[in-house]
């Protein structure tokens, strides 16, 4: 369980756009899964450059975190995750934001502990 919780802490530098390889590596999944989720979930709309490369924004990363949380951590099917997001999106997003914030605090505390030892 700890490994999954640490995966939710996305360690990417702050920038405007992220390439699909960076995103997939940060989430610990294949690029094909990210592309598949893009097709399945309407909330994922990465921009594409002239070459057709996907460029993900910070909002896309937040949506991916939500999808990852529902599908990989909670064990929802894709249809179940879609229904959950449509039925009460504010509650799902609110709960996810709280969990994400707590995980960030946990990661900071772990970093401080490691620095002290």
C-alpha positions in Angstrom: 0.0 0.0 0.0 2.9 2.4 0.7 4.2 1.9 -2.8 0.9 3.0 -4.3 0.7 6.0 -2.0 4.1 7.2 -3.0 3.3 6.9 -6.7 0.6 9.5 -6.3 3.3 12.0 -5.3 4.2 13.1 -8.8 7.8 14.3 -9.0 7.8 16.5 -12.0 9.4 19.9 -12.4 7.0 22.9 -12.6 6.5 23.7 -16.3 3.8 24.5 -18.7 3.7 21.2 -20.7 4.8 17.7 -20.1 5.5 15.0 -22.7 3.7 11.7 -22.5 7.0 9.9 -21.6 7.5 12.2 -18.6 3.9 11.7 -17.5 3.9 7.9 -17.9 7.2 7.6 -16.0 5.9 9.8 -13.2 2.8 7.6 -12.8 4.7 4.4 -13.2 2.6 3.2 -16.2 3.1 2.6 -19.9 2.6 5.4 -22.4 0.0 3.2 -24.1 -2.1 3.2 -20.9 -2.0 7.0 -20.8 -3.1 7.1 -24.5 -5.9 4.5 -23.7 -7.1 6.6 -20.8 -7.2 9.7 -23.0 -9.5 7.8 -25.4 -11.7 6.5 -22.5 -12.1 9.6 -20.4 -13.4 12.9 -21.8 -11.7 15.0 -19.2 -8.3 14.2 -20.6 -7.6 16.6 -23.5 -3.8 17.0 -24.0 -2.7 19.4 -26.6 -0.9 18.1 -29.6 2.0 19.8 -31.4 2.5 19.9 -35.2 4.1 16.4 -35.0 1.1 15.0 -33.1 3.0 14.6 -29.8 0.8 14.9 -26.8 1.5 17.8 -24.4 -0.1 17.5 -21.0 -0.8 20.5 -18.8 -1.0 20.7 -15.0 -4.8 20.3 -15.2 -4.3 17.1 -17.3 -2.0 15.8 -14.6 -4.6 16.4 -11.9 -7.2 14.6 -14.0 -4.7 11.7 -14.5 -4.2 11.6 -10.8 -7.9 11.3 -10.3 -8.2 8.5 -12.9 -5.2 6.7 -11.5 -6.7 6.9 -8.0 -10.0 5.5 -9.0 -8.7 2.8 -11.4 -5.4 1.7 -9.9 -5.9 2.4 -6.2 -9.6 2.0 -5.6 -10.0 -0.8 -8.1 -12.8 0.7 -10.2 -13.4 -0.6 -13.7 -13.2 2.0 -16.4 -17.0 2.2 -16.6 -17.3 2.4 -12.8 -14.7 5.2 -12.7 -16.6 7.1 -15.4 -19.9 6.7 -13.6 -18.3 7.8 -10.3 -16.9 10.9 -11.9 -20.2 11.7 -13.6 -22.5 11.0 -10.6 -20.8 13.3 -8.2 -17.6 14.9 -9.7 -17.2 17.5 -7.0 -17.2 14.9 -4.2 -14.7 12.7 -6.1 -12.4 15.6 -6.9 -12.8 17.0 -3.3 -11.9 13.7 -1.7 -9.1 13.2 -4.1 -7.7 16.6 -3.4 -7.8 16.0 0.3 -6.0 12.6 -0.1 -3.4 14.2 -2.5 -2.8 17.0 0.0 -2.3 14.6 2.9 0.1 12.5 0.7 2.1 15.6 0.0 2.3 16.4 3.7 3.3 12.8 4.4 6.1 13.0 1.7 7.4 16.2 3.2 7.5 14.6 6.7 9.3 11.6 5.3 11.9 13.9 3.6 12.4 15.8 6.9 12.8 12.5 8.8 15.4 11.4 6.3 17.3 14.6 6.6 17.4 14.3 10.3 18.8 10.7 10.3 
